[in-house]
Amino acid sequence: MTRREIREQIFQMLFRIEFHKEDEMPEQLQLFFEAIGQIEEGDQNYMEQKYSEIVKKLEEIDDGINQIAKGWQTSRMSKVDLTIIRLAVYELRYEEEIPVGVAINEAVEIAKKYGGEDSPSFINGILAKLA
């Protein structure tokens, strides 16, 4: 899988958090990987690890988003936009090997594919304030 494909899969994994209780997530992730079909073990391990790391820092990530998103608390954001922003914020803050421009661009591209009409510009604006 390409890095973008992996990012999209992690986005989809994180998106499930919005609809399932914490104790349901292990089963949801198992179903998620069954639905994907056969993928390289290294890719699956990377996705699971990154997902887990993001979930551990979710409260911290959301606090950071709430500080910079004036008038747009995480509770008011669309679930798609919030999930994309969470993934990008994690990459910006905790993955130094990912250049800032790449993290923002990838988030915008995912927003074009999964978000609403205004999602790319909204996400770009939030992330630009963070960078």
C-alpha positions in Angstrom: 0.0 0.0 0.0 1.1 3.6 -0.6 1.5 6.0 2.3 -1.7 7.8 1.2 -3.7 4.5 1.1 -2.4 3.6 4.6 -3.4 7.1 5.8 -6.9 6.6 4.4 -7.2 3.3 6.1 -6.1 4.8 9.4 -8.7 7.6 8.8 -11.3 5.0 8.4 -10.2 3.1 11.5 -10.3 6.4 13.5 -13.7 7.3 12.1 -15.2 4.2 13.7 -14.5 5.7 17.1 -17.3 8.2 16.6 -19.9 5.5 16.3 -18.8 2.7 18.7 -18.0 2.4 22.4 -14.4 2.0 23.5 -15.0 -1.7 24.4 -16.4 -2.4 21.0 -13.3 -1.1 19.1 -11.2 -4.3 19.2 -14.0 -6.2 17.4 -14.6 -3.3 15.1 -10.9 -3.2 14.1 -11.0 -7.0 13.5 -14.0 -6.5 11.2 -12.2 -3.6 9.5 -9.2 -5.7 8.6 -11.3 -8.6 7.5 -13.2 -6.3 5.1 -10.0 -4.9 3.7 -8.9 -8.4 2.7 -5.3 -9.5 2.4 -2.7 -6.8 3.1 0.9 -7.0 4.0 1.6 -7.8 7.6 3.9 -4.8 7.9 1.2 -2.4 6.7 -1.4 -3.8 9.1 1.1 -3.6 12.0 1.9 0.0 11.1 -1.8 0.9 10.8 -2.7 -0.8 14.2 0.3 0.9 15.9 -0.5 4.4 14.6 -4.2 4.0 15.3 -3.3 3.0 18.9 -0.9 5.9 19.4 -3.5 8.4 18.1 -6.2 7.0 20.4 -3.9 7.3 23.4 -3.3 11.0 22.6 -6.9 11.8 21.5 -7.8 14.0 24.4 -4.5 16.0 24.0 -5.1 16.3 20.3 -8.7 17.5 20.8 -7.5 20.0 23.3 -5.0 21.4 20.8 -7.7 21.6 18.1 -10.1 23.4 20.4 -7.4 26.0 21.3 -6.8 26.9 17.6 -10.2 26.4 16.1 -11.9 29.6 17.2 -15.6 29.2 17.1 -15.3 25.6 16.0 -15.0 23.3 19.0 -14.5 19.7 18.2 -18.0 18.9 19.3 -19.4 21.1 16.5 -17.2 19.8 13.7 -18.4 17.1 11.2 -17.1 13.7 12.2 -15.3 13.3 8.9 -13.5 16.7 9.3 -12.7 16.0 12.9 -11.2 12.6 12.2 -9.0 14.0 9.3 -7.8 16.9 11.5 -7.0 14.5 14.4 -4.9 12.3 12.1 -3.1 15.3 10.7 -2.5 16.9 14.1 -1.0 13.7 15.3 1.3 13.7 12.3 2.3 17.3 12.8 3.0 17.0 16.5 4.3 13.5 17.0 5.8 12.3 13.7 8.8 14.5 13.0 9.8 12.5 9.9 6.6 13.7 8.1 7.1 17.2 6.7 4.5 19.8 7.8 3.5 20.4 4.1 3.0 16.7 3.5 0.8 16.2 6.6 -1.4 19.2 5.6 -1.6 18.3 1.9 -2.5 14.6 2.7 -5.2 15.8 5.1 -6.6 18.1 2.4 -6.5 15.3 -0.2 -8.4 12.9 2.2 -10.9 15.7 2.8 -11.5 16.1 -0.9 -12.3 12.4 -1.1 -14.4 11.9 2.0 -15.4 15.3 3.3 -18.0 17.9 2.2 -17.6 20.7 -0.3 -16.0 23.0 2.3 -14.0 20.4 4.1 -10.6 20.9 2.3 -10.5 24.6 2.9 -11.7 24.3 6.5 -9.2 21.6 7.3 -6.4 23.5 5.6 -7.2 26.6 7.6 -7.2 24.8 10.9 -4.0 23.0 10.2 -2.3 26.1 8.9 -2.9 27.7 12.3 -1.3 24.8 14.0 1.8 24.6 11.7 
